[in-house]
Amino acid sequence: MRRITLVTVWLALAAVVLAAPLAAKGRFPDRIPLPNGWQPEGIAIGNKHTFYVGSIPNGAIYRGDIKTGIGAPFIPGAPGRSATGLELNHGRLLVAGAATGKAFVYSVHTRQLLAEYTLTAQPTFINDVAVARGSAYFTDSLRPLLYRVSHGSVTPLPLTGDIVYQPGFNANGIDVTPNGKTLVIVQSNTGKVFTVDPRTGRTREIVLNVPVVNGDGILLDGRTLYVVQNQNNKIAVIRLDHRMSSGTVTGYLTDPDFDVPTTIAEFGQRLYAVTARFTTPPTPDTPYWVAKVDKAKGRGH
């Protein structure tokens, strides 16, 4: 999730409900529009085709349907909030708060803000979040720490071992193995990926045949790791060995609708990528969207 300058003025939305994209009946649309001026970054997909996308400037949350493409702003933005990485967990939406140094937790049933945590003081960039065994782990792209939120308390977890923070954006996207015992993170500026022990913070590099520089959001699907390379406008497909000590980039997913994609979520054999358009100056009229890509397109290329 690439750092950009936050703005404090809420961008007015011209429409509350968006029309569905043109698509054949029963076919999931390839491109789902978001409100103009939204400035999106993170995405999460829940049950019954429902997706959520955050807004960087003020932390607003948009909700839509990936089957129809129809949606509307769901949670309003507010001063002092921001939204980058999102994670759904048991009816709660966990939100990384970027340069605010905060994390936010909302109910997807009532839309209420259930909790607000100050993870650290500025300067910081709280970038992404994953849940492992009941605890939420937030990455910090500027400081070599994870922040573990468990039972209402925040614990800074220093990252040790193989990872070495450098100037620029470091730890970015994060995911967790199905058993919850291991976290996986990508370091944007070096293109390296690491496993992390969620108890100790110790990292171990997953040695790749090709670095995934500008790595942003990630998604672990069995032994396949998808890494969004935002400025490169592609998603690297990595096959991991059974010990998660090495990985081979076997191909890339690309799409004409990619314009600096940041994060991804999956629904069946499809990935949905937020198109953040960081190289396009944001205005109230700037269009944004979510792009669909089939996983199978990245095999064997």
VEXBAVO-80108 format. One record per residue: y, z, x of N, C-alpha, C in turn; residue in three letters. Coordinates in steps of 0.05 Angstrom, whole numbers, plus 5000, padded with zeros to 4 digits. Each point is the difference from the previous one (the first is absolute). Layout:
N
R   n.yy   n.zz   n.xx   ca.yy   ca.zz   ca.xx   c.yy   c.zz   c.xx   res
R      Y      Z      X       Y       Z       X      Y      Z      X   ALA
...
//
This chain:
301
R   n.yy   n.zz   n.xx   ca.yy   ca.zz   ca.xx   c.yy   c.zz   c.xx   res
R   4976   5000   5017    5024    5000    4983   5025   5000   5017   MET
R   5013   4979   5002    5021    4996    5019   5025   5014   4992   ARG
R   5014   5012   5019    5024    5015    4995   5023   4981   4993   ARG
R   5015   5006   4979    5024    4986    4994   5021   5020   4992   ILE
R   5025   4992   5000    5022    5018    4993   4999   5007   4971   THR
R   5001   5026   4994    4999    5008    4971   5028   4997   4989   LEU
R   5002   4994   4974    5025    5000    4986   4999   5022   4979   VAL
R   5023   5009   4993    5001    5023    4982   5008   4993   4972   THR
R   5008   4975   4996    5009    4991    4973   4977   4986   4986   VAL
R   4994   5009   4977    4978    4989    4983   5008   4972   4992   TRP
R   4981   4981   5003    5005    4972    4992   4993   4997   4971   LEU
R   5019   4990   4985    4996    4996    4971   4979   4979   4995   ALA
R   4983   5005   4980    4979    4981    4993   5009   4984   4976   LEU
R   4996   4974   5002    5009    4983    4978   4982   5000   4976   ALA
R   4974   5006   5005    4981    5000    4978   4981   5023   5003   ALA
R   4991   5011   4977    4982    5022    5001   4971   4991   5000   VAL
R   4994   4980   4984    4973    4990    4998   5001   4971   5010   VAL
R   4981   4993   5019    4999    4974    5011   4980   4983   4986   LEU
R   5006   4974   4997    4980    4982    4988   4977   4996   5019   ALA
R   4977   4995   4988    4976    4995    5017   5003   4973   5014   ALA
R   4990   4998   5024    5000    4974    5014   4982   4980   4986   PRO
R   5006   4975   5005    4984    4979    4988   4972   5000   5012   LEU
R   4980   5002   4984    4972    5001    5010   4982   4992   4977   ALA
R   4977   4990   5007    4980    4994    4980   4991   5026   4986   ALA
R   4992   4997   4975    4992    5024    4985   4976   5014   5014   LYS
R   5003   5026   5004    4979    5016    5012   5001   5000   5030   GLY
R   5017   4984   5012    5002    4998    5029   5021   5018   5011   ARG
R   4993   5016   5020    5020    5018    5012   5021   4983   5014   PHE
R   5026   5005   4996    5021    4984    5012   5000   5003   5031   PRO
R   5007   4978   5013    5001    5001    5029   5025   5014   5011   ASP
R   5020   5000   4983    5026    5012    5008   5011   5016   4977   ARG
R   5006   5025   5005    5011    5018    4979   5028   5007   5007   ILE
R   5020   4993   4983    5028    5006    5007   5006   5029   4996   PRO
R   5018   5010   5017    5012    5026    4998   5029   4997   4992   LEU
R   5013   5021   4992    5028    4997    4993   5017   4990   5024   PRO
R   5019   4983   4995    5018    4992    5021   5014   5024   5012   ASN
R   5003   5000   5026    5013    5022    5014   4983   5024   5005   GLY
R   4974   4999   4994    4984    5024    5000   4995   5011   5028   TRP
R   4998   4984   5020    4995    5007    5028   4974   5017   5002   GLN
R   4977   4987   4995    4975    5015    4999   4988   5004   5028   PRO
R   4980   5017   5001    4985    5005    5025   4971   5007   4995   GLU
R   4995   5022   4985    4973    5009    4996   4988   4991   4973   GLY
R   4973   5000   4999    4986    4993    4975   4975   5016   4998   ILE
R   4993   5007   4975    4975    5013    4993   4990   4988   4974   ALA
R   4974   4997   4998    4987    4989    4976   4981   5021   4988   ILE
R   5003   5005   4974    4982    5019    4987   4981   4986   4981   GLY
R   4991   5015   4980    4981    4989    4981   5013   4981   4980   ASN
R   4984   4983   4988    5010    4983    4979   5022   4981   5009   LYS
R   4998   4990   5024    5019    4980    5011   5028   5010   5005   HIS
R   5004   5026   5000    5027    5011    5002   5008   5002   5030   THR
R   5024   4990   5007    5010    5003    5027   5027   5014   5000   PHE
R   5006   5012   5023    5025    5014    5004   5013   4990   5026   TYR
R   5026   4995   4999    5014    4991    5024   5026   5017   5002   VAL
R   5005   5011   5024    5024    5016    5004   5024   4983   5009   GLY
R   5023   5013   4999    5025    4988    5009   5011   5016   5022   SER
R   5006   4987   5023    5010    5015    5023   5027   5014   4995   ILE
R   5020   4987   4988    5027    5012    5000   5001   5027   4986   PRO
R   4985   5004   4978    5004    5024    4985   4974   5013   4989   ASN
R   4977   4989   5008    4975    5012    4992   4990   4994   4973   GLY
R   5012   4980   4986    4991    4993    4973   4972   4988   5002   ALA
R   4985   5003   4978    4973    4989    4998   4998   4980   4978   ILE
R   4988   4977   5006    4996    4979    4980   4970   5001   4993   TYR
R   4993   4995   4975    4973    4999    4991   4995   4974   4985   ARG
R   4977   4987   5007    4994    4975    4987   4970   4996   4997   GLY
R   4992   4977   4990    4972    4993    4995   4994   4975   5017   ASP
R   4980   5002   5018    4994    4978    5018   4986   4977   4985   ILE
R   4990   5006   4976    4986    4979    4984   5020   4983   4985   LYS
R   5021   5012   4991    5020    4985    4984   5026   4994   5016   THR
R   5005   5016   5020    5025    4997    5015   5024   5014   4987   GLY
R   4995   5013   4977    5022    5012    4985   5004   5029   5010   ILE
R   5025   5009   5002    5005    5027    5008   5029   5008   4995   GLY
R   5007   5024   5008    5027    5011    4996   5004   5023   5019   ALA
R   5025   5007   5006    5005    5025    5015   4988   5024   4985   PRO
R   4987   5017   5016    4984    5021    4988   5012   5028   5006   PHE
R   5008   5005   5024    5013    5025    5008   5027   4992   5012   ILE
R   5022   5011   4990    5026    4993    5010   5005   5011   5028   PRO
R   5017   4986   5015    5008    5009    5026   5020   5023   4998   GLY
R   5005   5013   5023    5019    5022    5000   5011   5003   5029   ALA
R   5024   5010   5003    5011    5005    5026   4982   5018   5017   PRO
R   4997   4994   5025    4984    5016    5018   4970   4994   4999   GLY
R   4993   4978   4986    4972    4992    4999   4997   4972   5012   ARG
R   4975   4995   5008    4993    4973    5010   4970   4998   4995   SER
R   4990   4975   5000    4971    4996    4996   4990   4978   5019   ALA
R   4981   5008   5017    4986    4980    5017   4971   5001   4992   THR
R   4982   5012   5015    4972    5000    4993   4994   5016   4975   GLY
R   4981   4990   4984    4991    5012    4975   4970   5005   5000   LEU
R   4991   5021   4987    4972    5006    4997   4995   5013   4972   GLU
R   4980   4989   4986    4992    5012    4974   4977   5019   5005   LEU
R   5002   5024   4987    4978    5019    5003   5000   5018   4975   ASN
R   4979   4997   4984    4995    5017    4976   5025   5003   4983   HIS
R   5012   4977   4992    5022    5000    4982   5027   5007   5013   GLY
R   5000   5002   5026    5025    5006    5014   5006   4976   5018   ARG
R   5026   4994   5003    5009    4980    5018   5015   5013   5023   LEU
R   4989   4998   5024    5012    5011    5024   5017   4979   5013   LEU
R   5024   5008   5009    5019    4981    5010   5011   5009   5027   VAL
R   4999   4983   5020    5012    5006    5026   5030   4994   4998   ALA
R   5016   5018   5011    5029    4999    4995   5017   4988   5022   GLY
R   4988   4985   5018    5015    4985    5021   5019   5018   5015   ALA
R   5025   4992   5003    5019    5015    5017   5010   5026   4988   ALA
R   4992   5005   4975    5008    5026    4987   4984   5023   5013   THR
R   4978   4994   5013    4983    5021    5011   4984   5015   4979   GLY
R   4998   4989   4976    4988    5014    4977   4975   4985   4990   LYS
R   4985   5014   4983    4978    4988    4985   5004   5008   4971   ALA
R   4993   4983   4982    5003    5005    4971   4974   4996   4986   PHE
R   4995   5016   4979    4976    4998    4984   5008   4998   4971   VAL
R   4991   4978   4987    5006    4996    4971   4975   5000   4984   TYR
R   5002   5007   4975    4979    4996    4980   5002   4972   4989   SER
R   4978   4985   5000    5000    4973    4988   4997   5002   4970   VAL
R   4994   5023   4990    4997    5004    4971   5027   5008   4987   HIS
R   5015   5017   5013    5025    5010    4989   5025   4989   5013   THR
R   4996   4988   5024    5022    4989    5017   5016   5023   5013   ARG
R   4992   5024   4997    5015    5022    5011   4996   5003   5030   GLN
R   5021   5009   5014    4997    5007    5028   4987   5027   5002   LEU
R   4975   5001   5010    4984    5024    5001   5007   5017   5025   LEU
R   5007   4987   5021    5005    5014    5025   5017   4983   5019   ALA
R   5016   5013   5016    5016    4987    5021   4997   5017   5025   GLU
R   4991   4987   5021    4995    5014    5025   5019   4990   5022   TYR
R   5012   5018   5015    5014    4992    5024   4981   5002   5023   THR
R   4992   4977   5011    4980    5000    5021   5012   5005   5027   LEU
R   5024   4990   5005    5013    5004    5026   5029   4993   4997   THR
R   5016   5008   5020    5028    4994    5000   5004   4972   5012   ALA
R   5023   4988   4995    5006    4974    5011   5007   5003   5030   GLN
R   4998   4979   5017    4991    4973    4993   4970   4998   4997   PRO
R   4992   4985   4980    4971    4997    4994   4997   4975   4983   THR
R   4975   4992   4997    4994    4979    4980   4972   5005   4990   PHE
R   4998   5013   4977    4975    5006    4987   4990   4975   4987   ILE
R   4978   4988   5011    4995    4972    4994   4978   4996   4980   ASN
R   4978   5014   5002    4977    4994    4983   4984   5025   4995   ASP
R   4981   4999   4981    4986    5024    4992   4971   4992   4992   VAL
R   4981   5018   5006    4973    4998    4992   4989   5027   4993   ALA
R   4981   5002   4982    4989    5025    4992   4971   5002   5010   VAL
R   4994   5022   5013    4973    5006    5011   4992   5028   4993   ALA
R   4979   5002   4984    4988    5026    4993   5021   5019   4989   ARG
R   5016   4990   4982    5019    5017    4986   5027   5004   5013   GLY
R   5003   4991   5025    5025    5003    5014   5013   4972   5004   SER
R   5027   5000   4999    5015    4975    5004   5010   4999   5028   ALA
R   4998   4977   5013    5009    4996    5028   5021   4979   5000   TYR
R   5023   5006   5011    5023    4982    5002   5005   4993   5029   PHE
R   5005   4974   5005    5007    4991    5027   5030   5002   5005   THR
R   5007   5004   5025    5028    5000    5009   5002   4979   5021   ASP
R   5015   4979   4995    5002    4978    5019   5017   5006   5025   SER
R   5015   5022   4999    5018    5006    5022   4991   5024   5016   LEU
R   4983   5017   4988    4990    5024    5014   4970   5000   5000   ARG
R   4988   5010   5023    4970    4999    5002   4987   5022   4984   PRO
R   5003   4999   4974    4990    5020    4982   4988   4987   4975   LEU
R   4981   5013   4988    4993    4997    4972   5009   5025   4986   LEU
R   5006   4998   4974    5007    5023    4984   4978   5003   4979   TYR
R   4987   5023   5001    4978    5005    4981   5012   5018   4978   ARG
R   4997   4991   4975    5009    5015    4977   4975   5008   4985   VAL
R   4996   5027   4998    4976    5011    4987   5007   5025   4986   SER
R   4993   5002   4975    5005    5024    4984   5029   5009   5000   HIS
R   5017   4980   5000    5029    5006    4998   5014   5006   5026   GLY
R   4986   4999   5023    5012    5007    5025   4999   4976   5019   SER
R   5019   4998   5019    5002    4978    5019   4993   5010   5027   VAL
R   4982   4986   5014    4991    5006    5027   5005   4976   5018   THR
R   5018   5002   5020    5002    4978    5019   4975   4999   5018   PRO
R   4990   4976   5004    4975    4996    5015   5007   4981   5023   LEU
R   5003   5011   5025    5007    4983    5023   4978   4980   5005   PRO
R   5008   4975   5006    4980    4980    5007   4996   5001   5030   LEU
R   4975   5005   5008    4992    5001    5028   4980   4979   5006   THR
R   4990   4999   5025    4979    4981    5007   5012   4974   5009   GLY
R   4989   4978   4989    5006    4973    5011   5028   4989   4993   ASP
R   5010   5008   4977    5026    4988    4992   5023   5010   5017   ILE
R   5017   4981   5007    5024    5007    5016   5024   4988   4985   VAL
R   5018   5017   4990    5023    4990    4986   5020   4986   5019   TYR
R   5012   4978   4991    5018    4984    5015   5025   4994   4984   GLN
R   5021   4989   5012    5024    4994    4984   4993   4981   4977   PRO
R   5013   5003   4978    4994    4984    4976   4982   5014   4980   GLY
R   4987   4984   4983    4983    5012    4980   4972   5003   5010   PHE
R   4989   5024   4996    4974    5007    5010   4980   5002   4978   ASN
R   4989   5024   4995    4980    5003    4978   5012   4991   4974   ALA
R   4985   4983   4986    5010    4987    4976   4980   5004   4977   ASN
R   4985   4979   4994    4980    5002    4979   4978   5019   5006   GLY
R   4988   5012   4979    4979    5020    5003   4980   4996   4977   ILE
R   4974   5004   5007    4979    5000    4980   4979   5020   5009   ASP
R   4979   5004   4984    4980    5020    5005   4972   4989   4994   VAL
R   4981   5009   5016    4972    4991    4995   4990   5013   4974   THR
R   4980   4987   4987    4991    5010    4974   4991   5030   5000   PRO
R   4990   5010   5023    4991    5028    5000   5023   5019   5006   ASN
R   5024   4989   5005    5023    5017    5004   5002   5014   5027   GLY
R   4981   4993   5018    4999    5014    5026   5018   4987   5021   LYS
R   5008   4975   4996    5015    4986    5020   5023   4985   4988   THR
R   5023   5002   5013    5023    4984    4992   5002   4976   5019   LEU
R   5013   4979   4990    5005    4976    5017   5030   4994   4998   VAL
R   5013   4995   5023    5029    4993    5000   5004   4975   5017   ILE
R   5022   4986   4995    5008    4978    5017   5027   5007   5013   VAL
R   5003   4993   5025    5025    5004    5015   5014   4973   5001   GLN
R   5023   4998   4986    5013    4974    4996   5009   4986   5026   SER
R   5013   5016   5018    5012    4987    5023   4980   4991   5021   ASN
R   4976   5012   5001    4980    4993    5019   4978   4982   4989   THR
R   4997   5000   4973    4978    4986    4988   4973   5013   5003   GLY
R   5000   5026   5007    4974    5014    5003   4993   5015   4974   LYS
R   4974   5005   4996    4991    5016    4978   4984   5024   5011   VAL
R   5000   5022   4985    4988    5024    5010   4986   5014   4977   PHE
R   4979   5015   5007    4989    5020    4982   5014   5026   5006   THR
R   5002   5017   4979    5013    5026    5003   4982   5021   4988   VAL
R   4995   5022   5014    4986    5023    4989   5020   5015   4982   ASP
R   4996   5001   4974    5019    5013    4982   5002   5030   5004   PRO
R   4982   5012   5015    5002    5029    5005   5017   5006   5024   ARG
R   4998   4983   5021    5013    5006    5026   5023   4981   5007   THR
R   5000   4976   4988    5020    4980    5007   4993   4984   5024   GLY
R   4976   5004   5012    4992    4985    5023   4994   4971   4993   ARG
R   5011   4981   5015    4997    4972    4995   4981   4987   5020   THR
R   4987   4979   4991    4983    4984    5017   5004   4971   4994   ARG
R   5007   4984   5020    5006    4972    4995   4975   4984   4992   GLU
R   5004   4984   4980    4980    4980    4992   5007   4975   5016   ILE
R   4984   4993   5020    5007    4978    5018   4996   4974   4986   VAL
R   5022   4984   4999    4999    4974    4986   5000   4977   5020   LEU
R   4990   4978   4991    5001    4975    5017   5027   4988   5000   ASN
R   5016   5005   4979    5027    4990    4998   5018   5022   4988   VAL
R   5023   5006   5011    5017    5020    4988   5012   4991   4973   PRO
R   5006   5018   4983    5012    4994    4974   5029   5010   4999   VAL
R   5016   4987   5017    5028    5008    5003   5014   4996   4973   VAL
R   5019   5018   4995    5014    5002    4974   4982   5009   4978   ASN
R   4978   5014   5007    4983    5011    4980   5015   5019   4981   GLY
R   4995   4997   4975    5014    5015    4980   4980   5014   4982   ASP
R   4998   4994   4975    4981    5012    4982   4971   4992   5008   GLY
R   4981   5018   4996    4972    4993    5007   4983   5008   4976   ILE
R   4976   4988   5000    4980    5006    4979   4973   4999   5012   LEU
R   4984   5021   4998    4973    5001    5010   4981   4996   4977   LEU
R   4983   4979   5003    4981    4992    4980   4973   4998   5014   ASP
R   4984   5022   4999    4975    5001    5014   5006   4999   5030   GLY
R   4988   4981   5014    5005    4996    5028   5021   4978   5005   ARG
R   5013   4991   4980    5022    4981    5003   5027   5014   4997   THR
R   5017   4996   5020    5027    5011    4999   5020   4977   4997   LEU
R   5016   5002   4980    5022    4981    4996   5026   5012   5010   TYR
R   5014   4985   5017    5026    5010    5011   5021   4979   4994   VAL
R   5021   5008   4985    5022    4982    4994   5018   4999   5026   VAL
R   5005   4975   5009    5018    4996    5022   5026   4989   4988   GLN
R   5018   5017   4995    5023    4993    4982   5016   4977   5010   ASN
R   5012   5001   5024    5017    4979    5010   4984   4974   5006   GLN
R   4974   5003   5003    4983    4977    5005   4990   4986   4974   ASN
R   5007   5012   4977    4992    4989    4974   4971   4994   4998   ASN
R   4984   5019   5008    4971    4997    4997   4986   5027   4999   LYS
R   4975   5000   4992    4984    5024    4999   4976   4995   5018   ILE
R   4997   5017   5020    4977    4998    5019   4976   5012   4987   ALA
R   4977   4986   5003    4974    5010    4990   4984   5009   5024   VAL
R   4993   5026   5001    4987    5011    5023   4972   5011   4992   ILE
R   4980   4991   5015    4973    5011    4996   4995   5022   5020   ARG
R   4995   5024   4990    4996    5024    5016   4971   5004   5007   LEU
R   4995   5010   5024    4972    5007    5006   4993   5026   4985   ASP
R   4974   5007   5001    4991    5023    4983   5011   5027   5010   HIS
R   5009   5001   5025    5011    5025    5010   5031   5001   4998   ARG
R   5012   4978   4990    5029    4997    4998   5013   5004   5028   MET
R   4987   4991   5020    5011    5001    5027   5011   4973   5009   SER
R   4992   4979   4987    5011    4973    5006   5001   4984   4975   SER
R   5016   4979   5001    5003    4982    4978   5006   4972   5008   GLY
R   4992   4980   4984    5005    4972    5006   5017   4988   4978   THR
R   5023   4989   5007    5016    4985    4981   4985   4974   4994   VAL
R   4989   4997   4976    4984    4977    4993   5016   4978   4986   THR
R   5023   5006   4991    5016    4981    4985   5026   5012   4990   GLY
R   5015   4983   4986    5026    5009    4989   5002   4990   4971   TYR
R   5013   5015   4984    5007    4992    4973   5029   4992   5000   LEU
R   5006   4976   4991    5028    4991    4997   5004   4989   4972   THR
R   5025   4998   4993    5006    4989    4973   5029   4990   5000   ASP
R   5005   4979   4986    5028    4990    4998   5020   5020   4989   PRO
R   4990   5019   4984    5017    5020    4988   5007   5023   5018   ASP
R   4987   5001   5024    5007    5022    5019   5028   4995   5011   PHE
R   5016   5021   4998    5027    5000    5012   5005   5028   5010   ASP
R   4989   5006   5023    4999    5027    5012   4985   5019   4981   VAL
R   4974   4997   4997    4984    5019    4985   4999   5026   5015   PRO
R   4998   5022   4985    5000    5026    5013   4974   5015   4995   THR
R   4994   5006   4975    4976    5016    4993   4982   4985   4981   THR
R   4975   5009   4999    4981    4987    4982   4984   5020   4984   ILE
R   4990   4991   4978    4980    5015    4984   4979   4980   4990   ALA
R   4977   5010   4993    4978    4982    4992   4993   5004   4971   GLU
R   4990   4978   4989    4988    5001    4973   4977   4980   5001   PHE
R   4975   5011   5001    4977    4983    5003   5001   4984   5026   GLY
R   4998   4974   4999    5000    4983    5023   5028   4988   5006   GLN
R   5020   5013   4989    5028    4991    5004   5016   5021   5014   ARG
R   5019   4991   5016    5020    5018    5012   5027   4993   4989   LEU
R   5016   5020   4996    5027    4996    4990   5020   5011   5020   TYR
R   5018   4982   5010    5018    5006    5021   5029   5001   4990   ALA
R   5014   5021   5007    5028    5002    4993   5016   4982   5019   VAL
R   5017   4983   4989    5017    4983    5016   5027   5013   5002   THR
R   5005   5012   5024    5025    5016    5003   5024   4984   5009   ALA
R   4996   4976   5012    5021    4982    5007   5021   5013   5018   ARG
R   4992   5015   5020    5018    5014    5017   5019   4982   5016   PHE
R   4993   4974   5003    5018    4982    5014   5021   4987   4981   THR
R   4998   5006   4975    5019    4990    4980   5020   5022   4993   THR
R   5026   4995   5003    5020    5021    4992   4996   5008   4971   PRO
R   4997   5026   4995    4996    5009    4973   5026   5000   4983   PRO
R   4998   4990   4977    5022    5000    4980   4989   5008   4973   THR
R   5016   5006   4981    4990    5006    4973   4985   4977   4987   PRO
R   5004   4975   5011    4987    4977    4988   4977   4990   5017   ASP
R   4993   5013   5022    4979    4990    5017   4973   5004   4986   THR
R   4984   4979   4998    4974    5003    4986   4979   5012   5019   PRO
R   4982   5015   4988    4977    5012    5015   4975   4996   4982   TYR
R   4977   5002   5013    4975    4996    4985   4976   5012   5014   TRP
R   4978   5000   4986    4974    5008    5011   4983   4975   5001   VAL
R   4987   4995   5023    4983    4976    5004   4971   5008   5000   ALA
R   4984   4984   4986    4971    5004    4999   4987   4981   5020   LYS
R   4979   5010   5014    4984    4984    5018   4971   5008   4998   VAL
R   4982   4982   5001    4972    5006    4998   4989   5008   5027   ASP
R   4984   5021   5001    4988    5010    5025   4984   4978   5014   LYS
R   4986   4984   4984    4982    4980    5011   5014   4979   5018   ALA
R   5026   4997   4996    5015    4980    5015   5002   5007   5030   LYS
R   4996   5025   5006    5002    5009    5028   4974   5001   5015   GLY
R   4978   4990   4988    4974    5002    5013   4996   4975   5018   ARG
R   4992   5006   5024    4991    4978    5018   5022   4982   5010   GLY
R   5025   5009   4999    5022    4983    5010   5012   5013   5025   HIS
//
